[in-house]
Amino acid sequence: MLQSINPANGELLFEMEPWDQETLDYVLIQARYMVADWSKLTPIEDRCTLMRRVADVLRDDAELLAELITLEMGKTYQEALAEIEKSAWVCEFYADQGPAYLADEPVATDASKSYVAYLPLGMVLAVMPWNFPFWQVFRFAAPALVAGNVALLKHASNVPQCALAIEEVFRKAGFPDFIFTSLMIGSDQVEQVIRYKAVKAVTLTGSEPAGRKVAAIAGSELKKTVLELGGSDAFIVLDDANLKGVIDHAVKGRFLNMGQSCIAAKRFIVDQTLAEDFTQKFKDAIEAHFVAGDPMDAKTTLAPMARQDLLDELHQQVMRSVEMGATLVCGGYQLDRPGCYYAPTILTNVSSNMPAWREEFFGPVAIILKASEPAHALGIANSVDYGLGGSIWTSDLATAETMARGMESGATFINSNTFSDPRMPFGGVKNSGYGRELSVQGIREFTNIKSIWIK
């Protein structure tokens, strides 16, 4: 069953049975028929014009779409509005930059003429998560569609209304039917879509176990994958950092979207001379800032987590770490009110055998670790199996830049929280996945990078 349940109060908002086999087969066939029309008969200039219209529709309907995000997965309405605007931005970005990114690239050889062409692959399947139910989809769909691919979306089962709304956005913008399609199917039906011959590539944003399964199936079919998986980003604070400014960024970096973000500050690696002061100021800032309430209310700063099972899993990770010796500075419990509200939590005295060190904590929990020097901090940062993002806070930019190059991550930010930006490639290393989204690298991931030689 595909269901959306309001995490703020447990109310059932929407449910539907997944498509049966006949419906799925029909949609896949129709999408396959559209590949040639879209990639060969629709010039890139026309594809870009349609993508600009998508940005217009998103902005025109921003309030309604943001409310839908909030109701289905619980983030505050203001954060949801920002997500819609960012989705519109990525559509405009690829409408503007796509033609240059995909233009033939001449190569000097001994041929009369030689160049690299970037040609669409065909049908691309995206398996997307619930935590940024619009942004995650549009950062895939905008480049894939501008490149001339046909897009299939398997969205998370707890945001079915968002999935349907996104398809309607493309329809309102003037996209032909079946160029972008939300597949209203269960997770048990994903494998057959991956194996469908006309599907040429798969992209997944989600958990490490889900990524391994999708990669194994796609690999058995020799189909390309791009995986953006979990993260446990380091937030390194060196001994010369200005704590007054850093604390504000630390709170925002950890608790945006109630901590339910792959690329987010999760492990705060603080120079030992600042650690006690940092911990106290961080706790004070949390207690002063967060007020639980209806996420549609502008006064609410503590929103619910997306689902009860996710809250329960996070709480178990916290409690296992405490049982193994971690110190619970604050939080560590579900609020006594309707909905999936978890108190902002800080853990200290964490050692390398604990879940708080080794695992991703996908929720409002901050882990504070001590480092004796920059090299020690970098070693702690690199000690986990994840490598999505990270940040370094210091006035010594030369040291920070050297550390940034040594951090095992797909992105490192200096004196800034980590975030995704259409102008910069986004993705991870190690168990955080492979491949890149966004920027020029993102649009070329789902193209045939073809050498053409004429003599």
LINVENLIN-V973658 format. One line per field, one symbol per residue. phi: phi as a letter, one per 20 degrees, with the letter a starting at -180 (. if undefined). burial: + if it has 16 or more other ideal C-beta (glycine too) atoms within 10 Angstrom, else -. Layout:
phi=???
burial=???
This chain:
phi=.ecdcfffbnffeabbffgefffffffffffffegfgfedddgfffffffffffgffgffdgffffffgffecnffffffffffffffffffgfffeggffdfgdfcfceefbbaddddfepecedddeefcfdggfffefgfffffoeeddddeffecfffgfffgfgffffoffgmfcceeeceffdfgffgefgffdacccdrffffffffffffffdldfcccddfbcfecedefdfefgfffgfffffedgllmebfebfcdeedgffdgffgfffffffffeeecfrfffefefddefffbffffffffffffffffepfeefamnbefeafoeedfgccdcledfeegfeedfderfcdddcdceagffffffgeeeeebebrbcdaeefffffffgfefebfbcddlbffadbgecfcrcclfeobncdmlffffegdceedecccb
burial=-+-+++++-----+---++----+--++--++-++--++--+-+--++-++-+++-+++-++--++-++++++++++-++++++-++++++++++-++--++-----------++--+-++++++++++++++++++++++++++++++++++++++++++++++++-++--+-+--++++++++---++--++-+--++++++++-+-++-+++-++----+-+++++++++++++++-+-+--++-+++-+++++++++++++++++++--++--++-+++-++---+-+++++---++++++++--++--++-++--++---+-+++++-+----++++++++++++---++++++++++++++++++--+--++-++-++-+++++++++-+---+--++--+++++++++-++++-+--++++-++++++++++++++++++--------
